[in-house]
């Protein structure tokens, strides 16, 4: 629903000119363009005052909701304290307090934290930590994984589209299939490995869940071979999957844990890489090595104190338990409403990260004759098309970044049962309009044609 006021909005013109013109054009492909100007809790408002239900929560970053009052109050209080925000000539007291909180929550011997500003930086820190601590170079990662867009994390990026244009990257990074412990064992035996790096759920690859016991088995293999098991919980950590950390489900603690996104409450950039004192000492524990990793803003007081408030609120509001209960309700409701729809291949999820995988089998009739069109539509259009239709019903969500036929649903952990049911009914109502391929092809074609005539304008 691209309108003239949005296209001519001065901030859109500036963004198109000075930030990312291709993104503006992409938003215009199916008429996705909106200018969001305000947010509170699970709601967002655009430049014309229209209200939307936020079922994306900034890819899981605003797990407490948008601009949560208790968090913003604490942030305002900090600004009145005249605290030294950046300290590089002595201990960072706020970083020390946050690290202590994280150590108490993470379990095992994860007692040392390295702070960064983004999830990608947390994985960069983990890669450096693993190589420095083990004296080895090989890093094993899974196809479909997403760990950040810097040159280090791109070297363990499981998506060729994101990685290939930047080759050559960090050497001796070995890709194995997701959910294949045997392949990891082979890679560990073939060379001295510094680390295996995995996500507990591959969200960007389409919310792919691990086999039962897979992660714990990988941890055991790493211990046997002297490698570190790095678990990337940047998107799953702090309650998203129904437990504070996803690894708790399988009863183990990784050697290295990466956190981000929700840690800053959607308000400040902060991430953390946790490790044992032994691993950290082997990597950086001398006067010659103590400063081999860090950034100017890492561990800044404002971000650390904000993150401490986030951790407190997550526990006080029992958000992991809430995510487990509401996630089960969400999953059951989706399966009941659309699980048998001819264009729905699967409905899956854990806690409050869920996916509706869309597609169509071109077996007979027009579908068979247009099999190439159907395949392209499934892979490149389905998820975005459904997201646009939901946006027109004032619900914000997005497909998985590596699988556009998978609609991801990732609301704040403060979402209500009524908001979940509203979303399920909206998805069901939209899909009910299309039980055959021809009407869907016609609708998508008309939308693309209309936008093409406007030059795919925002």
Secondary structure, DSSP 8 states (H G I E B T S, - for coil): ---HHHHT-HHHHHHHHHT-HHHHHHHHHTT----EEEEEBTEEEETT--EEEESSHHHHT-TT-BT-HHHHHHHHHHHTTT-----SSS--HHHHHHHHHHHHHH-TT--EEEEESSHHHHHHHHHHHHHHHHS--EEEEETT----SSHHHHTT-S-HHHHGGG-S-SSSEEEE-TT-HHHHHHHHHHS-EEEEEEESEETTTT-EE--TTHHHHHHHHHHHHT-EEEEE-TTTTTTTTSSSSGGGGGT---SEEEE-GGGGTTTS--EEEEE-HHHHHHHH-STTTTTSS--TTTT-HHHHHHHHHHHHHHHHTTHHHHHHHHHHHHHHHHHHHHTT-TTEEEEEEETTEEEEEE-----SHHHHHTHHHHHHHHHHTHHHHHHHHHHHTTEE-EEETTEEEEEEE---TT--HHHHHHHHHHHHHHHHT-SSHHHHHHHHHHHHHHHHHTTS--
